[in-house]
Amino acid sequence: MSDVVKETVDDAVEIVADHAADEHEHDVHAGDASHGGGHQTSLGLSNTKLAMWLFLGSECLLFGGLISTYMLYRNRQGTGPSPDQLWDIPFTSASSFVLLMSSLTMVLAVSAANRKDDRNTKLWMIATATLGGLFLSGQVYEFSTFYREGLGYSESLFASAFYTLTGFHGVHVGVGIIMLMATMGMVAKNKISGDKAEAVEMVGLYWHFVDVVWIIIFTLVYLIPA
């Protein structure tokens, strides 16, 4: 698992870091208008945006496999506790609402970046990271509660599939928080040349992806009975 996490972090940080080179190309071609993402591809996207969409496409395959595995094994509970005995739907719903609200603050951060309002950009990125941190705290609490009630990782195929799926999503939220804080630091120190909006937008794309994936996970795991 650590190798996959490291690879995910490296890929995500590389995309954001490469934005600086794309912005240098934008300065050279200053006549290019509004988004400044360097050279345009034949699809009408900048190289940075295309790289991010390709990265997110690979993440879709990863989560597709994890979700399929969970759906296959969710009835393999063995002698361990069943979901009906474990799920605290009101708590998980509140935690999910916190994560979804972070998408709104991310939109506000991108909007502020487009207005070249660095102060509000940093403010809304901090708010987004804080909400993401609250979601992770809720997930840690939930995992610890399930463990105390007898659902260990190796307790059953259901338990392994559940922890792997939701755990990998939690890792992706953590990666998103790292990306938010790193980009915010670059904005604060003015280390992003040219238009800063696209760098913030790339982090926003990743963050919205993580939120959409959670909506799917929450629906399939918690709301649809096995």
C-alpha positions as CSV (number, residue, x, y, z in Angstrom):
1,M,0.0,0.0,0.0
2,S,2.9,2.4,0.8
3,D,4.2,2.1,-2.7
4,V,0.9,3.0,-4.2
5,V,0.5,6.0,-1.8
6,K,4.0,7.2,-2.6
7,E,3.3,6.9,-6.3
8,T,0.0,8.8,-6.0
9,V,1.7,11.6,-4.0
10,D,4.6,11.8,-6.5
11,D,2.3,12.0,-9.5
12,A,0.0,14.6,-8.0
13,V,2.9,16.9,-6.8
14,E,4.6,16.5,-10.2
15,I,1.6,17.8,-12.0
16,V,1.3,20.9,-9.8
17,A,5.1,21.5,-9.9
18,D,5.2,21.3,-13.7
19,H,2.7,24.1,-13.8
20,A,5.6,26.5,-13.1
21,A,7.2,25.5,-16.4
22,D,3.9,25.9,-18.3
23,E,3.5,29.4,-16.8
24,H,6.9,30.3,-18.1
25,E,5.8,29.4,-21.6
26,H,2.7,31.5,-21.0
27,D,4.9,34.5,-20.2
28,V,6.8,34.0,-23.5
29,H,3.4,33.9,-25.4
30,A,1.8,36.7,-23.4
31,G,-0.6,37.4,-26.2
32,D,-2.5,34.2,-25.3
33,A,-5.6,35.1,-23.4
34,S,-7.2,34.2,-20.2
35,H,-5.9,30.9,-18.7
36,G,-2.3,30.9,-19.4
37,G,-1.6,27.2,-19.4
38,G,1.3,27.1,-21.8
39,H,1.0,25.3,-25.2
40,Q,-2.5,24.2,-26.2
41,T,-3.1,20.6,-27.2
42,S,-5.3,19.6,-30.1
43,L,-8.1,19.1,-27.6
44,G,-8.0,22.8,-26.6
45,L,-6.5,22.0,-23.2
46,S,-3.2,23.2,-21.8
47,N,-0.5,20.6,-21.3
48,T,-1.0,20.9,-17.5
49,K,-4.8,20.4,-17.7
50,L,-4.4,17.4,-20.0
51,A,-1.8,15.8,-17.6
52,M,-4.2,16.3,-14.7
53,W,-7.2,14.8,-16.6
54,L,-5.0,11.8,-17.6
55,F,-3.9,11.4,-14.0
56,L,-7.5,11.5,-12.8
57,G,-8.5,9.0,-15.5
58,S,-5.9,6.5,-14.0
59,E,-7.4,7.2,-10.6
60,C,-10.8,6.3,-11.9
61,L,-9.5,2.9,-12.9
62,L,-8.0,2.5,-9.4
63,F,-11.2,3.3,-7.6
64,G,-13.3,1.4,-10.1
65,G,-11.3,-1.7,-9.1
66,L,-11.6,-1.1,-5.4
67,I,-15.3,-0.4,-5.5
68,S,-15.9,-3.6,-7.7
69,T,-13.9,-5.6,-5.1
70,Y,-15.9,-4.3,-2.3
71,M,-19.2,-5.0,-4.0
72,L,-18.1,-8.5,-4.7
73,Y,-17.1,-9.2,-1.0
74,R,-19.5,-7.1,1.0
75,N,-21.6,-10.1,1.9
76,R,-18.5,-12.2,2.9
77,Q,-18.7,-11.2,6.6
78,G,-17.8,-14.5,8.2
79,T,-18.3,-14.5,11.9
80,G,-17.6,-10.8,12.2
81,P,-20.1,-8.0,12.8
82,S,-22.3,-7.0,9.9
83,P,-22.7,-3.5,8.5
84,D,-26.1,-3.1,10.1
85,Q,-24.4,-3.5,13.5
86,L,-21.6,-1.0,12.7
87,W,-22.8,1.8,10.5
88,D,-23.6,5.1,12.2
89,I,-25.4,6.8,9.3
90,P,-26.0,10.2,11.0
91,F,-22.3,10.5,11.9
92,T,-21.0,9.4,8.5
93,S,-23.6,11.7,6.8
94,A,-22.4,14.7,8.8
95,S,-18.8,13.8,7.9
96,S,-19.7,13.5,4.3
97,F,-21.5,16.9,4.4
98,V,-18.2,18.4,5.8
99,L,-16.3,17.0,2.8
100,L,-18.9,18.2,0.3
101,M,-18.8,21.7,1.8
102,S,-15.1,21.7,1.1
103,S,-15.9,21.6,-2.6
104,L,-17.7,24.9,-2.2
105,T,-14.7,26.5,-0.5
106,M,-12.5,25.1,-3.2
107,V,-14.7,26.8,-5.8
108,L,-14.4,30.1,-3.9
109,A,-10.6,29.7,-3.8
110,V,-10.5,29.2,-7.6
111,S,-12.8,32.2,-8.1
112,A,-10.5,34.4,-5.9
113,A,-7.4,33.2,-7.8
114,N,-9.1,34.2,-11.1
115,R,-9.6,37.6,-9.6
116,K,-5.9,37.7,-8.6
117,D,-7.1,38.1,-5.0
118,D,-4.2,36.3,-3.2
119,R,-5.6,37.0,0.3
120,N,-8.9,35.3,-0.3
121,T,-7.3,32.5,-2.3
122,K,-5.2,31.6,0.6
123,L,-8.1,32.0,3.0
124,W,-10.4,29.6,1.1
125,M,-7.6,27.1,0.5
126,I,-7.0,27.0,4.3
127,A,-10.8,26.5,4.8
128,T,-10.8,23.7,2.3
129,A,-7.8,22.0,3.9
130,T,-9.4,22.4,7.3
131,L,-12.7,20.8,6.2
132,G,-10.7,17.9,4.6
133,G,-8.8,17.5,7.9
134,L,-12.1,17.3,9.8
135,F,-13.3,14.6,7.4
136,L,-10.1,12.6,8.0
137,S,-10.5,12.9,11.7
138,G,-14.0,11.6,11.5
139,Q,-12.8,8.6,9.4
140,V,-10.1,7.8,12.0
141,Y,-12.7,7.9,14.7
142,E,-15.0,5.7,12.7
143,F,-12.2,3.1,12.0
144,S,-11.2,3.0,15.6
145,T,-14.8,2.5,16.7
146,F,-15.3,-0.4,14.2
147,Y,-12.1,-2.0,15.4
148,R,-13.2,-1.9,19.0
149,E,-16.5,-3.5,18.0
150,G,-14.6,-6.4,16.4
151,L,-14.1,-5.4,12.8
152,G,-10.4,-5.9,12.3
153,Y,-8.8,-5.6,8.8
154,S,-8.3,-9.3,8.5
155,E,-11.6,-10.3,10.2
156,S,-13.3,-11.1,6.9
157,L,-13.2,-10.4,3.2
158,F,-15.8,-7.7,3.8
159,A,-13.6,-6.0,6.4
160,S,-10.5,-6.1,4.1
161,A,-12.4,-4.7,1.1
162,F,-14.1,-2.0,3.3
163,Y,-10.9,-0.8,4.9
164,T,-9.0,-0.9,1.7
165,L,-11.6,1.1,-0.3
166,T,-12.3,3.8,2.4
167,G,-8.7,3.9,3.5
168,F,-7.4,4.6,0.0
169,H,-10.0,7.4,-0.3
170,G,-8.7,8.8,3.0
171,V,-5.2,8.7,1.7
172,H,-6.3,10.7,-1.4
173,V,-7.9,13.3,0.9
174,G,-4.6,13.5,2.7
175,V,-2.7,14.0,-0.6
176,G,-5.2,16.7,-1.5
177,I,-4.5,18.5,1.8
178,I,-0.8,18.4,1.0
179,M,-1.4,19.8,-2.5
180,L,-3.5,22.6,-1.0
181,M,-1.0,23.6,1.6
182,A,1.9,23.4,-0.9
183,T,0.1,25.5,-3.5
184,M,-1.0,28.0,-0.9
185,G,2.6,28.4,0.2
186,M,3.7,29.0,-3.4
187,V,1.0,31.6,-3.8
188,A,2.0,33.3,-0.5
189,K,5.6,33.4,-1.5
190,N,4.8,34.4,-5.1
191,K,6.7,31.4,-6.5
192,I,4.2,30.8,-9.3
193,S,5.2,32.9,-12.3
194,G,2.5,34.5,-14.4
195,D,-1.2,33.7,-13.8
196,K,-1.7,31.7,-10.5
197,A,-5.3,30.7,-11.3
198,E,-4.5,27.5,-13.2
199,A,-2.3,26.1,-10.5
200,V,-5.2,26.6,-8.0
201,E,-7.6,25.2,-10.6
202,M,-5.5,22.0,-10.9
203,V,-5.7,21.4,-7.2
204,G,-9.4,22.1,-7.4
205,L,-9.9,19.4,-10.1
206,Y,-8.2,16.9,-7.9
207,W,-10.2,17.9,-4.9
208,H,-13.5,17.8,-6.7
209,F,-12.6,14.3,-8.0
210,V,-12.0,13.1,-4.4
211,D,-15.4,14.5,-3.3
212,V,-17.3,12.9,-6.2
213,V,-15.6,9.5,-5.5
214,W,-16.7,9.8,-1.9
215,I,-20.3,10.4,-2.9
216,I,-20.2,7.1,-4.8
217,I,-18.5,5.3,-2.0
218,F,-20.9,6.7,0.6
219,T,-23.9,5.7,-1.5
220,L,-22.8,2.1,-2.3
221,V,-21.2,1.3,1.1
222,Y,-23.4,3.0,3.6
223,L,-26.8,3.7,2.0
224,I,-27.5,0.6,-0.2
225,P,-28.0,-2.4,2.0
226,A,-26.0,-5.6,1.2
